[in-house]
Structures are given as C-alpha cells and as structure tokens.
C-alpha cells in the first residue's frame, strides 16, 4: 500500500516555499506552487486488497497524518 500525505489547501507550506525560492539559483525556472508532502510504503498482511486498503486508510488517519491540516490518500502499489 502507498499512503501519500499532503497539507490541505490554504495551509502554509514552509518547506515547499523554501524549495520554490531555491529553484532559480539551481537553474530551474518556471516552477511555482511547490508543495511538499510525505509518502509511506507499507506491506499489510490481509486476506484481500479491499481489507488492506481499509487498514491502510485507518492507519493513515490515526497515525500517519494530522487530519486537521493534512489530507491522506491511500492506493494499492508496490512497497
């Protein structure tokens, strides 16, 4: 399972802003609206994919993200 966690729209993203400011000095122009996030790759033992997705969603909501300021998306994928 793959869990992507990102800040909700409207929440300040100082890491993304720092990256965006550094890009021109590194020769990258025309890049804007940089947002940083986290990706977690999990192997979940479950009888089927639907159960594994359900467990990953619960884990994302309870531990891997702060639901007040972050959104978490869960998808099946290689770990």
N, C-alpha and C positions, 0 to 999 in steps of 0.2 A: 504494500500500500504506500501511496505517496500523499503526504499532507503538506499543502502549501499554506503558509500563514502570512498575511499582509495587513498593514494598517488600513483601517477603514478610510474612505474618502473624507477629507476635511480634517483628519488628524495629522498634526505636524510630523514630518519625517526628517529629523536632523541628519540621519545617516545618508538618506537619498540626496538631500540638499548639499552635503559635503562632497559627495561623489560628483554631482552635477557641476559644482563650482570647479572641481579639479580637472574635468574633462578637456576644456580648451588648452590648458597647459600641457596636456599629454597628446595634443594633436587631434582630438576628437571634437569636431564642430557639428552643429545642427542637432545636438541631442538635448532634449528637455523633458521635464516632468519625470525625473528619475525617482523611483520609489523602491526602497529596499524591503526585503522580506526574508523568510526562512523556509526551507524545505526539509522535511523529515521523511526518511525512507524506513519503512517498517516491514517486518515479516510477522504476520499474525497467523497463528495456527487456528483454523476454524474449519467447520465442516463444508462451507461453501463460500463463494465470493461475497454474496449478499451479507452474510453474517460477519465476515471480515471487514467489509465496508462499514457496517453498523458499529462494530467495536472501534474501528479507527476514528469514526466521527465522534464517538463518546470520548475517546482519549484526547482528540484534538480540542474539544470543547472544555474538558475538565482540567487538562494539564498543559497541552502544547500551545495554547493561545489564551489571550485575555479577551473574552467575548465583549467586553465593554468598548475596546478600542481596535480590536483585530477581527478579521474575517479568516476563517479556515475552510479550505476546500480539500476534499478527500477524493482520491481516484485510485483505481487499480493500476498497478505498474510494477515493473521490476524493482527490487530493493537494492 
